[in-house]
Amino acid sequence: MTILDALKADHDEAKDLLKNVLASKDGRRRAKLLEQFKTKLTAHSRAEEKIFYRSLEKTEEGKTEALEGAVEHEVVDRLLADLAGASRQPEAETWTARCTVLQELLEHHIEEEERDLFKTARKLFDRAALEKMGKDFVAEKSRLDPSAHAAAAE
């Protein structure tokens, strides 16, 4: 599996998880689902930055896109922290609005990444390099989120 395959699978899962958060009307369930989403997304983002973005940053063609992706991760991290804050009420309209903005940011980030960064990566790296990055990404993500390893083993 290449890094691009692994990232695409994670992106699809992240979009589904966030849809489930927004679909739930129960505050406790929303908070629990958001925590699951946050754990998985954080592991994904840190592993992606370490393995994929770092490789792209070493190239003239990929550097700017990778840096922009990392900044988008920072914005998502801040919004997630705000949503998870103790003063937030998952059943409140403002919480829902923030979560909707998170969903929009995430979808924009994924769309750009899959369209632009993936294209750049295919140009810069051969299949063997993409497969090595894929293996390293899965290992790093599993290190950061042990439940990811259990899911991958199933």
NORNOR-V507904 format. One record per residue. PSI is psi in whole degrees, 0 to 359 (999 if undefined). Layout:
BEGIN
PSI / PSI
END
This chain:
BEGIN
133 / 166 / 325 / 321 / 315 / 318 / 317 / 316 / 317 / 319 / 315 / 318 / 317 / 316 / 318 / 316 / 317 / 325 / 319 / 322 / 310 / 330 / 331 / 140 / 351 / 123 / 317 / 315 / 318 / 314 / 318 / 315 / 321 / 320 / 318 / 314 / 313 / 316 / 311 / 316 / 321 / 315 / 316 / 309 / 313 / 319 / 320 / 316 / 316 / 318 / 306 / 304 / 318 / 321 / 318 / 324 / 339 / 355 / 151 / 320 / 326 / 349 / 308 / 315 / 319 / 319 / 319 / 319 / 319 / 322 / 320 / 323 / 318 / 318 / 315 / 319 / 316 / 318 / 321 / 317 / 321 / 316 / 324 / 351 / 148 / 332 / 352 / 143 / 110 / 341 / 354 / 151 / 323 / 325 / 315 / 319 / 316 / 319 / 324 / 319 / 319 / 315 / 316 / 316 / 315 / 313 / 321 / 313 / 313 / 315 / 313 / 316 / 312 / 329 / 309 / 307 / 320 / 319 / 315 / 316 / 320 / 328 / 321 / 328 / 141 / 173 / 319 / 318 / 319 / 324 / 321 / 316 / 322 / 314 / 316 / 322 / 312 / 318 / 316 / 318 / 319 / 326 / 320 / 330 / 93 / 334 / 336 / 324 / 317 / 319 / 322 / 329 / 338 / 999
END
